[in-house]
Amino acid sequence: MNAPDPRLSINQATIKHADLATALRVTAEAGVRAIGLWREPVQEVGLRTAASMLTDSGLRFTTHCRSGFFTMPEGPARRASVDDNRVAIEEAATLAAAGAEGSTAILVLVAGGLPEGSRDLVGARERVRDAIGELAPDAAAAGVTLALEPLHPMYASDRCVVSTLGQALDIAADFDAAVVGATVDTFHIWWDPDVLSSIERAGREGRIATYQVCDWKTPLAADPLLSRHYPGDGVIDFASLTDAVEATGYDRDIEVEIFNEEIWATDPLIAVQRTAAGFAASVSPHLRTRVAS
C-alpha cells in the first residue's frame, strides 16, 4: 500500500466510535500525518491529558470541531452558548500548541438552526454575526481562527442557517481575516452554482481556514446527517473544487470528515486506510503542493 498523501488529515468524526487514544493510534499507524479532533472525546479525557496524548502521537493538529450554535435570542441559553464557545477557543489553542510542527489553531463553527417557533432566517443569521463579534477578541487573543462552516440548505432549519460559502464570507467580512474565516467543505457546497467564484473570493480575502472533503451520494440516509461517503464514492467533482482551492494558494492540510454509520462500524484502522485510498485517487491528483506547509 502506498503512503498516504502528506496533506491528508483525518477528521475524528470519520472514526467517530474510536476513543481519542485509538483515533490517534490508528491515524499514525496508517501513516497519516495529521488529525482534526472533536470536543467530546477531548473532554472525556480532559484537555491537559488530550494535549499530552496529541504530542506523543507526533501528529499535526488541523481543526477543533465544533462549536457555534448561537442563533437563539438573548437570554440564559445564548449566554451559556457564548461562554462554551470561549472554552472551545481555549481548547483549540491548547491543542494546536501540543500538535506537531505545522499544527493550526482553527475552531470550526456551526451556526445553529432556527430557534424554536421562529421563521426569521435573516434575524438568525444576524445573531450569528453578533455572536462572532463577541468571540472575535477572545479568538484573537488566543491566536485562534474561527472557521464558520456553511452547511447544505437541508440543514438550515435545525443545524445551520448559513447555507452558502458566500453567506459565510459576508459574515466574516466584518472581522480580521486572521481571526474569522470559513470552512470549505465539499459535502455542503458542491451544489452551489456560485461555488467556484465564492472559493476565489474566499482566497482573495484570505478566509479559507480549512478545506474538508467527502462525497455525496443518493439516496440519502434516513438521517441525512449521516449521508457522507469516502472521496470518490459519489458525485462530487473534486477536480474543479480542489483546483479552485489550490488556485487561491491554500497549501495546508486537507481533512476528510465523514458521518456514515456503515463507515463508523468499520474497524477504525481500515476506515482510515480506505479514506487515504479514496483521497489519493480523488483529491491528490489535483494538489499543487505535495507537502503541507
C-alpha positions in Angstrom: 0.0 0.0 0.0 1.3 3.5 -0.9 2.0 6.0 1.8 -1.0 8.4 2.4 -0.8 11.8 0.9 1.2 14.1 3.3 -1.5 16.7 3.2 -4.3 14.3 4.3 -5.8 14.9 7.7 -8.3 12.5 9.3 -11.1 14.4 11.0 -12.0 12.4 14.1 -15.7 12.2 13.0 -14.7 9.8 10.3 -13.9 7.2 13.0 -16.5 8.5 15.5 -16.7 5.4 17.7 -13.0 5.3 18.3 -11.9 7.0 21.6 -9.2 9.6 21.5 -6.3 7.2 22.1 -7.5 4.8 19.4 -8.1 7.6 16.9 -4.6 9.0 17.4 -3.0 5.5 17.2 -4.7 4.3 14.0 -4.2 7.6 12.3 -0.5 7.4 12.9 -0.3 3.7 12.3 -1.9 4.2 8.8 0.9 6.7 8.0 -1.4 9.8 8.0 0.4 12.8 9.5 -2.5 15.0 10.8 -5.8 14.8 12.6 -8.7 17.1 13.4 -10.2 16.5 16.8 -13.7 16.8 18.3 -14.5 18.4 21.6 -16.4 15.5 23.2 -13.5 12.9 23.0 -11.1 15.6 24.2 -13.3 16.5 27.2 -13.7 12.8 28.1 -10.0 12.6 28.9 -9.5 16.2 29.9 -7.8 18.9 27.9 -4.4 18.6 29.5 -4.3 14.8 29.0 -5.6 15.2 25.5 -2.8 17.7 24.7 -0.2 15.3 26.1 -1.6 12.4 24.0 -1.6 14.5 20.9 2.1 15.5 21.5 3.0 11.9 22.0 1.3 10.8 18.7 3.5 13.1 16.6 0.5 14.2 14.6 -0.3 17.7 13.4 -3.5 19.2 14.7 -5.6 20.7 12.0 -9.0 21.7 13.4 -11.1 21.5 16.6 -14.7 20.6 16.0 -17.1 22.0 16.7 -18.6 25.0 18.4 -21.1 27.7 17.5 -24.8 27.1 17.9 -25.7 30.6 18.9 -28.8 31.6 16.8 -31.1 31.9 19.8 -32.3 35.3 21.1 -30.6 37.0 24.0 -31.1 35.1 27.3 -29.5 32.5 29.5 -29.2 29.9 26.7 -27.4 32.4 24.5 -25.1 33.4 27.3 -24.3 29.7 28.0 -23.5 29.1 24.3 -21.2 32.1 24.1 -19.4 31.0 27.3 -19.0 27.5 25.9 -17.5 28.9 22.7 -14.9 30.7 24.8 -14.0 27.3 26.4 -13.7 25.8 22.9 -11.3 28.6 21.8 -9.1 27.8 24.8 -9.2 24.1 23.8 -8.2 24.8 20.2 -5.3 27.0 21.2 -4.0 24.4 23.7 -4.3 21.5 21.2 -2.6 23.5 18.4 0.3 24.2 20.7 0.5 20.5 21.5 0.5 19.2 18.0 3.5 18.6 15.7 5.1 21.4 13.7 2.6 22.8 11.2 -0.4 22.5 13.5 -3.1 25.1 13.1 -5.4 26.7 15.8 -8.7 26.5 13.9 -12.1 26.2 15.6 -14.9 25.1 13.3 -18.2 26.9 14.0 -21.6 25.6 13.0 -24.1 28.5 13.3 -27.2 26.6 14.6 -30.7 26.4 13.2 -33.8 28.4 13.6 -34.8 29.0 17.2 -37.9 27.0 18.2 -41.1 28.7 16.8 -39.1 31.1 14.6 -39.3 31.6 10.9 -36.8 34.6 10.9 -33.9 33.2 8.9 -32.4 36.7 8.4 -32.6 37.5 12.0 -30.9 34.2 13.0 -28.0 34.9 10.7 -27.6 38.4 12.2 -27.4 36.8 15.6 -24.6 34.6 14.3 -22.7 37.8 13.2 -23.3 39.3 16.7 -22.0 36.2 18.5 -18.9 36.1 16.4 -18.4 39.7 17.2 -18.4 38.8 20.9 -16.0 35.9 20.4 -13.5 37.5 18.0 -11.5 39.4 20.6 -11.1 36.1 22.6 -10.0 34.2 19.5 -7.6 36.9 18.5 -6.0 36.9 22.0 -5.6 33.1 21.9 -4.3 33.0 18.3 -7.3 31.0 17.1 -9.1 31.3 13.8 -12.9 30.9 13.9 -13.9 28.9 10.8 -17.6 29.5 10.1 -18.9 26.5 8.2 -21.8 26.8 5.8 -24.0 23.7 5.7 -26.2 22.3 2.9 -29.6 24.1 2.9 -31.3 20.9 4.0 -29.9 21.7 7.5 -31.0 25.3 7.6 -33.9 24.8 9.9 -32.2 22.7 12.6 -28.5 22.9 12.3 -27.1 25.9 10.3 -28.8 29.0 9.0 -25.6 29.8 7.0 -26.1 27.7 3.8 -23.6 29.0 1.3 -19.9 30.0 1.3 -20.9 33.4 0.1 -23.1 33.9 3.2 -20.3 32.8 5.5 -17.9 35.2 3.8 -20.4 38.1 4.2 -20.5 37.5 7.9 -16.7 37.0 8.1 -16.1 40.3 6.2 -16.8 42.3 9.4 -13.7 40.8 11.1 -10.0 40.4 10.6 -9.3 37.5 8.2 -6.7 36.0 10.6 -9.5 35.7 13.3 -12.6 34.8 11.3 -12.5 32.6 8.2 -14.6 29.9 6.6 -14.6 26.2 6.4 -14.8 25.0 2.7 -16.5 21.5 2.9 -17.3 19.8 -0.4 -20.3 17.9 1.0 -22.1 21.2 1.9 -21.2 23.4 -1.1 -20.7 21.3 -4.2 -24.2 22.0 -5.4 -23.9 25.8 -5.3 -23.8 27.4 -8.8 -21.6 30.2 -7.3 -19.2 27.8 -5.5 -16.2 28.4 -7.7 -16.5 32.2 -7.6 -17.1 32.0 -3.8 -13.9 29.9 -3.4 -12.0 32.5 -5.4 -13.4 35.3 -3.2 -12.5 33.4 -0.1 -9.0 33.0 -1.2 -8.7 36.6 -2.3 -10.0 37.7 1.1 -7.7 35.3 2.9 -10.6 33.5 4.5 -10.1 29.8 3.7 -9.4 28.5 7.2 -9.7 24.8 6.3 -10.6 22.6 3.3 -12.6 19.5 4.1 -13.6 16.8 1.7 -16.0 13.8 1.5 -18.5 12.7 -1.1 -22.2 13.0 -1.8 -24.3 10.0 -3.0 -28.0 9.4 -3.2 -30.3 8.1 -1.9 -29.5 9.9 1.4 -29.7 8.0 4.7 -32.8 8.2 6.8 -30.9 10.7 8.9 -29.4 13.0 6.2 -26.7 14.0 8.6 -25.2 10.5 8.1 -25.0 10.6 4.3 -21.3 11.4 3.8 -19.1 9.0 1.8 -15.4 8.3 1.1 -14.0 10.6 -1.6 -14.6 9.1 -4.9 -17.7 7.1 -3.9 -20.2 9.7 -5.0 -20.8 12.5 -7.5 -18.8 15.5 -6.2 -16.3 17.0 -8.8 -13.2 17.1 -6.6 -11.1 18.2 -9.6 -12.8 21.6 -10.0 -13.3 22.3 -6.3 -9.8 21.3 -5.4 -8.3 23.2 -8.3 -10.2 26.3 -7.2 -9.0 25.9 -3.6 -5.4 25.3 -4.7 -5.5 28.3 -7.1 -6.1 30.6 -4.0 -2.7 29.5 -2.7 -4.1 27.3 0.0 -1.3 24.8 0.8 -2.2 23.3 4.2 -3.7 20.1 5.3 -7.0 18.8 3.9 -9.4 17.0 6.2 -11.7 14.1 5.3 -14.7 14.4 7.6 -17.3 11.6 7.1 -20.6 10.9 9.0 -21.7 7.5 8.0 -23.0 4.6 10.2 -21.5 1.9 8.0 -18.1 3.6 8.0 -18.3 4.1 11.8 -19.0 0.4 12.2 -15.8 -0.4 10.2 -12.5 -1.2 12.1 -11.1 2.3 12.5 -7.7 1.4 11.1 -9.4 0.0 8.0 -11.6 3.1 7.7 -8.5 5.4 7.9 -6.7 3.3 5.2 -9.8 3.4 3.0 -10.1 7.1 3.5 -6.4 7.6 2.5 -7.0 5.5 -0.7 -10.1 7.5 -1.7 -8.2 10.7 -1.1 -5.2 9.6 -3.1 -7.4 8.7 -6.1 -9.8 11.7 -6.0 -8.1 14.6 -4.4 -4.3 14.1 -4.6 -4.1 14.4 -8.4 -5.3 18.0 -8.1 -2.9 19.2 -5.4 -0.1 21.6 -6.5 1.7 21.4 -3.2 2.7 17.9 -2.2 3.6 18.6 1.5 1.5 20.7 3.8 3.2 24.0 4.7 
